[in-house]
């Protein structure tokens, strides 16, 4: 019996995902359906999370997203729901993911493995938009915090050409954390900026909220191994008023 165009696409996507998993130490997935139309995809690498009801943010090393290929796929965009805590300007607190222009102008030729590449880039803050956020507090945080992005240097297909890498070149999750990762403590969002984000007075969409100048303040946080979350003692050593991104040194 001949396969429908949709089933042929689903099979093609699954084959591409299997190849991607073979070429990556970062991505793992499970599926439902025959051919698969639901993927639970897990990325293992550095991202940012904030637990509900808390103000501090932390490095998180495992991130899971549910991808549902609906009956309208590939003509319509897949349904994406983030299942683990994440703090990102383009992912809502409820886990709804915004893919920018693809949200309203989906391209049917975009394959599932390419979509996963976009999601990994979002996790590691290689891809984020603070001008049209789904999470305004995360957008304000990304504007104000002294962090060097991306948080994880590894490409999703990090096993391709792995043998050519020399042992003296630490990459991604193996790179030192001590100098350039994260202000992991509470990142103050001043009341005026918070009010602007919620009332539109200094709209985060237009980037008019101004970063607040902070006095150096050490932060002490505890580790929580159960959630694969690592908290770091951080202290702002120096801040610059220039337009260049500030760099945070962690001791």
C-alpha positions as CSV (number, residue, x, y, z in Angstrom):
1,X,0.0,0.0,0.0
2,X,1.4,3.4,-1.0
3,X,2.2,5.8,1.7
4,X,0.5,9.2,1.9
5,X,2.6,12.3,1.4
6,X,2.4,13.0,5.2
7,X,3.5,9.5,6.1
8,X,6.4,9.7,3.7
9,X,7.4,13.0,5.4
10,X,7.1,11.5,8.9
11,X,9.3,8.6,7.9
12,X,11.8,11.0,6.4
13,X,11.8,13.1,9.5
14,X,12.4,10.1,11.7
15,X,15.3,8.9,9.6
16,X,16.9,12.4,9.9
17,X,16.3,12.4,13.7
18,X,18.0,9.0,14.0
19,X,21.0,10.3,12.1
20,X,21.1,13.4,14.2
21,X,21.1,11.4,17.4
22,X,24.0,9.3,16.1
23,X,26.0,12.5,15.4
24,X,25.2,14.2,18.7
25,X,26.1,13.7,22.4
26,X,23.6,16.4,23.2
27,X,20.2,15.2,21.8
28,X,18.2,12.1,22.8
29,X,14.6,11.4,21.9
30,X,11.7,9.0,22.3
31,X,8.7,8.7,20.0
32,X,5.1,7.7,19.7
33,X,3.2,6.6,16.6
34,X,4.0,4.5,13.5
35,X,5.4,6.4,11.7
36,X,6.3,8.6,14.7
37,X,4.4,11.8,15.1
38,X,5.2,12.7,18.7
39,X,8.8,13.3,19.9
40,X,10.0,13.9,23.4
41,X,13.4,15.5,22.8
42,X,16.0,16.0,25.5
43,X,19.0,18.3,25.2
44,X,21.9,17.9,27.5
45,X,23.8,21.1,27.8
46,X,23.9,24.5,29.5
47,X,20.7,26.6,29.6
48,X,19.0,28.9,32.1
49,X,16.1,27.9,34.4
50,X,14.0,29.6,37.0
51,X,11.7,27.6,39.3
52,X,8.1,28.8,39.7
53,X,7.7,31.3,42.5
54,X,11.5,32.0,42.8
55,X,13.5,35.0,41.7
56,X,16.9,33.5,41.3
57,X,18.0,31.8,38.0
58,X,20.4,28.9,37.6
59,X,22.3,26.9,35.1
60,X,20.3,23.8,34.1
61,X,22.0,20.9,32.2
62,X,18.9,19.0,30.9
63,X,16.0,20.4,28.9
64,X,13.0,18.5,27.4
65,X,10.5,19.6,24.8
66,X,7.5,17.8,23.4
67,X,7.1,18.1,19.6
68,X,3.7,17.0,18.2
69,X,3.4,16.7,14.4
70,X,-0.3,17.3,14.0
71,X,-2.5,16.1,11.1
72,X,-1.8,19.4,9.4
73,X,2.0,18.8,9.4
74,X,4.1,19.6,7.4
75,X,1.8,22.3,6.0
76,X,1.4,23.8,9.5
77,X,3.9,24.3,12.3
78,X,4.4,21.5,14.8
79,X,3.1,22.0,18.3
80,X,5.9,22.7,20.8
81,X,5.6,22.5,24.6
82,X,8.6,22.9,26.9
83,X,8.4,20.4,29.7
84,X,11.3,21.4,32.0
85,X,11.8,24.7,33.7
86,X,13.4,27.2,31.4
87,X,14.0,31.0,31.5
88,X,14.2,32.4,28.0
89,X,12.7,35.5,26.3
90,X,11.0,33.5,23.6
91,X,9.5,30.7,25.7
92,X,6.6,31.5,28.0
93,X,6.4,30.5,31.6
94,X,3.9,27.9,30.5
95,X,6.3,26.4,28.0
96,X,4.9,27.8,24.8
97,X,7.7,28.3,22.3
98,X,7.9,31.2,19.8
99,X,9.9,30.6,16.6
100,X,9.9,34.1,15.4
101,X,8.9,34.5,11.7
102,X,8.2,30.8,11.4
103,X,5.3,31.2,13.9
104,X,3.2,33.0,11.3
105,X,5.0,32.0,8.1
106,X,5.9,28.4,8.5
107,X,8.1,26.8,5.8
108,X,6.9,23.2,5.1
109,X,10.4,22.3,3.8
110,X,11.9,22.9,7.3
111,X,12.8,19.4,8.5
112,X,12.5,18.1,12.1
113,X,16.2,17.8,12.6
114,X,16.6,21.5,11.5
115,X,13.9,22.5,14.0
116,X,15.8,20.7,16.7
117,X,18.9,22.7,15.8
118,X,16.9,25.9,16.3
119,X,15.6,24.7,19.7
120,X,19.1,23.8,20.9
121,X,20.3,27.3,19.9
122,X,17.5,28.7,22.0
123,X,18.5,26.6,25.0
124,X,22.1,27.8,24.9
125,X,21.2,31.5,24.2
126,X,22.7,31.4,20.7
127,X,19.2,32.4,19.4
128,X,17.0,34.8,21.4
129,X,15.0,38.0,20.7
130,X,14.4,40.5,23.4
131,X,12.3,42.8,21.2
132,X,9.3,40.5,20.8
133,X,9.4,38.4,23.9
134,X,7.0,35.7,25.2
135,X,8.6,36.1,28.6
136,X,9.2,39.8,29.4
137,X,11.1,39.2,32.6
138,X,13.5,36.9,30.8
139,X,14.0,39.5,28.1
140,X,14.8,42.2,30.8
141,X,17.1,39.8,32.5
142,X,19.0,39.1,29.2
143,X,19.4,42.8,28.6
144,X,20.7,43.5,32.1
145,X,22.8,40.5,33.1
146,X,26.5,40.3,32.6
147,X,26.8,37.0,30.8
148,X,28.7,35.8,27.7
149,X,26.4,34.1,25.3
150,X,26.1,31.4,24.1
151,X,26.3,29.5,27.3
152,X,27.3,26.2,25.6
153,X,29.7,26.4,22.6
154,X,28.9,23.0,21.2
155,X,27.0,22.6,17.9
156,X,24.2,20.1,18.0
157,X,26.1,17.7,15.7
158,X,29.1,17.8,18.0
159,X,30.2,14.3,17.2
160,X,30.9,15.1,13.5
161,X,34.7,15.6,13.2
162,X,35.2,14.8,16.9
163,X,38.5,13.0,16.2
164,X,40.0,16.1,14.8
165,X,39.6,18.0,18.1
166,X,42.7,18.2,20.3
167,X,42.4,17.3,24.0
168,X,43.7,20.7,24.9
169,X,40.6,22.5,23.5
170,X,37.8,22.1,26.0
171,X,34.4,22.5,24.5
172,X,30.8,23.1,25.7
173,X,30.0,21.2,28.9
174,X,33.7,20.3,29.3
175,X,34.8,24.0,29.2
176,X,35.8,25.7,32.5
177,X,32.9,27.4,34.3
178,X,35.1,29.7,36.4
179,X,35.5,32.8,34.2
180,X,32.7,33.4,31.8
181,X,29.4,31.6,32.4
182,X,26.7,33.2,34.5
183,X,25.5,35.7,37.1
184,X,23.7,32.8,38.8
185,X,22.3,34.8,41.7
186,X,19.3,37.1,41.8
187,X,19.5,39.5,38.9
188,X,17.6,42.6,40.2
189,X,15.0,43.9,37.8
190,X,14.3,47.3,39.2
191,X,10.7,48.3,40.0
192,X,10.5,50.9,37.3
193,X,11.7,48.4,34.6
194,X,9.3,45.7,35.9
195,X,6.4,48.2,35.9
196,X,7.3,49.2,32.3
197,X,7.3,45.6,31.2
198,X,3.8,45.0,32.5
199,X,2.2,48.4,31.7
200,X,4.0,49.3,28.5
201,X,5.5,52.5,29.9
202,X,9.0,51.5,29.0
203,X,8.1,48.6,26.8
204,X,10.5,45.6,26.7
205,X,9.4,45.1,23.1
206,X,11.1,48.3,22.1
207,X,14.1,47.8,24.3
208,X,13.6,51.1,26.2
209,X,14.0,49.6,29.7
210,X,17.3,50.7,31.0
211,X,19.6,48.3,32.9
212,X,20.0,49.2,36.6
213,X,23.4,49.9,38.0
214,X,24.1,47.5,40.8
215,X,26.7,47.5,43.6
216,X,28.7,44.3,43.8
217,X,26.9,41.8,45.9
218,X,28.0,38.2,46.5
219,X,25.4,35.5,46.1
220,X,25.4,32.2,47.8
221,X,23.1,29.4,46.5
222,X,22.8,25.7,47.1
223,X,23.1,22.9,44.6
224,X,20.1,20.6,43.7
225,X,21.3,17.5,42.0
226,X,17.9,16.0,41.6
227,X,16.9,18.6,39.0
228,X,20.3,18.6,37.3
229,X,20.6,22.3,38.3
230,X,23.9,23.8,39.3
231,X,24.0,27.0,41.3
232,X,27.2,29.1,41.3
233,X,28.6,31.6,43.9
234,X,28.8,34.8,41.9
235,X,30.0,38.3,42.4
236,X,29.9,41.2,40.0
237,X,33.5,42.4,39.9
238,X,33.1,45.3,37.4
239,X,30.4,46.7,35.3
240,X,30.8,48.9,32.3
241,X,28.5,51.7,31.1
242,X,29.6,51.2,27.5
243,X,27.4,49.7,24.8
244,X,29.5,46.5,24.8
245,X,28.3,43.4,26.6
246,X,29.6,43.2,30.2
247,X,31.6,40.2,31.2
248,X,31.1,38.6,34.6
249,X,33.9,36.9,36.3
250,X,33.0,34.1,38.8
251,X,35.2,33.1,41.6
